[in-house]
Amino acid sequence: MTLNFCTLFNSAYLTRGLVLYHSLKSNCPDFNLYVFAFDEKTYDFLKKKNYPNLIPVSLKEFEDSELLRVKSGRTAGEYCWTCTSSTILFCLNTFDLQNCTYVDADLCFYSNPAILIDEMGDSSVLITEHRYSPQYDQSITSGKYCVQFVCFKNNTEGLKVLNWWRNACIDWCYARVEDGKFGDQKYLDDWTTRFKGVHELQNLGGGLAPWNIQQYEFNTENNKVEGVERSGGKKFEPVFFHFHSLKFFEKEIVLLSDSKYDLSKNVKDLFYKKYVKELCEQQEIVRKADPSINANGVSGPAAYLPMSFSTILKYYFENIRSSKKNIFGRNLSNRMKHHHYYYTRSF
């Protein structure tokens, strides 16, 4: 069975979208990826490249009167969240698909996602938990589930949930917590009780991310990465990693993740280093085709340089300014442990 995926991004996320596509191509033998291009540069680039199994969709084709009505009142990020459910519905209706899975553009696949979709069985909707590590639990504000990999079947149950979600997002979809809502994401919290046919993914390989990676150990055997749950010893094969909050800055500096998350050297070596390298390789491909595209979304100077003596001094004096108790280096090692700035050339 052909697996159908959709995603959305603009030119600042172009390299992420391309790495997503190539990871699908490497791991999924029969798929289509529908890319909703949120600016003309992205659409033109993808059209000219004509990648197999990648179908670009322009905003002109996609946006309807309901979306256009609310567009001006939302930020670029909020509008993307508003559109998520509509991209899935558009694909099901326009291309007459039996199924469609929305995936965030900053995902990378490491094995065939068919195993995740097969887990649905007779259910009509598949949702994935954040599976927060206890110290990072943001369920109250950001929601139990993550809109990173959500699958809908084109049937009565699936369309009922999808149309409800689309209407809710058009009514309210903002980057703030309000009346139990947050963006498009908190709407998913009660789906397993509100609707019939909603399945919560159980496979630990689907949904690895900086907010839950601390719960697992990883090793490599025969060029394959294997994960082990620390608490129960359950083994699993990583299916996808969500590289949330990875950012590029001037002077070829990359921030792997938000500093609040603990990332082990093992995780950086097995997941982040290869991902950043692939992003930079795709950036060169885009640059040769159109030098005007900022394909990695480089956004000004970094707040900190990669780890060095001057970086350590900066942390030390910042800590002292925050509390005189830090004069003997208290909290310094923790700041250094959560320092995720690197030069891209180091990868």
Order of alpha helices (4+ residues) and beta strands (2+ residues): beta-alpha-beta-alpha-beta-alpha-alpha-alpha-beta-beta-alpha-beta-alpha-beta-alpha-beta-beta-alpha-beta-beta-beta-beta-beta-beta-beta-beta-alpha-alpha-alpha-beta
